[in-house]
Amino acid sequence: MEGVLFEIPKEIAAAAVMSLSAIGAAYAIAVTGGAAAGATAEKPEVFGKVLIFVALAEAIAIYGLIIAILILVGI
């Protein structure tokens, strides 16, 4: 390839994608989980609604896993 100084191996790229998405998901779950626990302590009937926000935060790691698999397969 012309103009490219170096090429990152796909294994390192997949590891970076997975690790960064896992860190992002962990932070998001920590923030939303704390808020969900506080909201549930005040009003127990909102448990189902706040559980959705925690699940959406966890989806970040799943998206990272899918992208890492796509990188390794070469798509």
C-alpha positions as CSV (number, residue, x, y, z in Angstrom):
1,M,0.0,0.0,0.0
2,E,1.3,3.3,-1.0
3,G,1.3,6.1,1.6
4,V,0.7,3.8,4.6
5,L,3.4,3.9,7.3
6,F,2.4,0.7,8.9
7,E,-0.5,-1.7,9.0
8,I,-2.2,-2.7,12.3
9,P,-2.8,-6.4,12.6
10,K,-6.4,-7.4,12.6
11,E,-6.0,-9.2,16.0
12,I,-4.8,-6.0,17.7
13,A,-7.6,-4.0,16.1
14,A,-10.2,-6.5,17.2
15,A,-8.7,-6.5,20.8
16,A,-8.8,-2.7,20.9
17,V,-12.4,-2.6,19.7
18,M,-13.5,-5.2,22.3
19,S,-11.6,-3.7,25.2
20,L,-12.7,-0.1,24.5
21,S,-16.3,-1.1,24.1
22,A,-16.2,-3.1,27.3
23,I,-14.7,-0.2,29.2
24,G,-17.4,2.1,27.8
25,A,-20.1,-0.4,28.7
26,A,-18.7,-0.8,32.2
27,Y,-18.8,3.0,32.7
28,A,-22.3,3.3,31.3
29,I,-23.6,0.4,33.5
30,A,-22.0,2.0,36.6
31,V,-23.7,5.3,36.0
32,T,-27.1,4.0,34.9
33,G,-27.0,1.2,37.5
34,G,-26.5,3.7,40.3
35,A,-29.2,5.9,39.1
36,A,-31.5,2.9,38.6
37,A,-30.9,1.7,42.2
38,G,-31.7,5.2,43.5
39,A,-34.9,5.4,41.5
40,T,-36.0,2.0,42.5
41,A,-35.4,2.7,46.2
42,E,-37.6,5.7,45.9
43,K,-40.3,4.3,43.7
44,P,-40.3,0.5,43.3
45,E,-42.8,0.5,40.5
46,V,-40.2,2.0,38.1
47,F,-38.0,-1.0,38.2
48,G,-39.0,-2.3,34.8
49,K,-38.4,1.0,33.1
50,V,-35.0,1.6,34.6
51,L,-33.9,-1.9,33.8
52,I,-34.2,-1.1,30.1
53,F,-31.6,1.7,30.5
54,V,-29.1,-0.7,32.1
55,A,-29.7,-3.2,29.3
56,L,-29.1,-0.6,26.6
57,A,-25.8,0.3,28.3
58,E,-24.8,-3.3,28.2
59,A,-25.6,-3.5,24.5
60,I,-22.5,-1.3,23.9
61,A,-20.2,-4.3,24.7
62,I,-22.3,-6.6,22.5
63,Y,-21.9,-4.2,19.6
64,G,-18.1,-4.1,20.2
65,L,-18.0,-7.9,20.2
66,I,-19.9,-8.0,16.9
67,I,-17.5,-5.5,15.3
68,A,-14.5,-7.4,16.6
69,I,-15.8,-10.6,15.1
70,L,-16.4,-8.8,11.8
71,I,-12.8,-7.5,11.9
72,L,-11.4,-11.0,12.5
73,V,-13.5,-12.6,9.8
74,G,-12.4,-9.9,7.4
75,I,-15.8,-8.4,6.3
